[in-house]
Amino acid sequence: MKRILVPTDFSIYSKEALKLASQIARKHDSEIILLHMLELPHQGSDPMGGGKTIPEIMLYKEMAISNLEELMDSDYLKGINVSEAVEFKSVHKGILDSCEKNNVDLIIMGSHGTSGFDELLIGSNAEKVVRYSKIPVLVVKKEAKDFKAKNFVFASDFSKETRKPFRKMLEFAKIFDSNLYLVMISTPNSFKTTHDAERIIRDFVANYEIENYSTHLYNDTNIENGIINFANTVDADLIGICTHGRTGLSHFFNGSIGEELVNHALKPVITFKI
């Protein structure tokens, strides 16, 4: 894991993400790229400044650079290779473009989550990044003083299309020497017997060399609740899931379990794109 991208809006949530990133970077000699997006309001007809004058734009940039430099002086970043960047783009697009440009291995984001009409009509930036990112995204909502992924819950239907992200998940789990809890959630709308679930997971796992894992079937009213409740049952440090990254009407009608977890789970969530 060579490069970790941490987007920041200087909120308490993004600062907690940076603290967590510093712990991972220190343990694995990773570089942190600290990114702030200046998403200027679109006013007037000026295509370059969105209605803002050049002096105003430069003032925003200077303030952002000052805040970044103050962050980079934090004690928890001492001894870590940290670079900073300020870009003028929409938040989620700028994050994804920066990942591609800098060959980033992992995105770590803070999020306060969304609910109600905000969730339906706007969605959080973390949710959008999860939807479109081709690399793993780790989302945190509260302070993790000593981050670990010892108890790592990975929820899946263990279908053929999840094989590639499952392999990425195993690489991540190996880095943190995790005990893997491989769980399938059974719901009234997607019921599986214990016999069928065990067979599906057993046949799936047979394609990989895995140590320190256990398999589980958990019943709940829906998949999101099942994952959260199971993770609480085993005192998980981290929840992992594959995401389709659906867009448009498909996303509206089907939703995304990964995005729902990012919004609602209190534990750290990491997503792997199918």
Secondary structure, DSSP 8 states (H G I E B T S, - for coil): --EEEEE--SSHHHHHHHHHHHHHHHHHT-EEEEEEE------TT-TTTTT--HHHHHHHHHHHHHHHHHHHT-GGGTTS-EEEEEE-S-HHHHHHHHHHHHT-SEEEEE-----HHHHHHT--HHHHHHHH-SS-EEEE-S--TT---SEEEEE----GGGHHHHHHHHHHHHHTT-EEEEEEEEBTTB---HHHHHHHHHHHHTTS---SEEEEEEE-SSHHHHHHHHHHHTT-SEEEEEE----HHHHHHH--HHHHHHHH-SS-EEEEE-
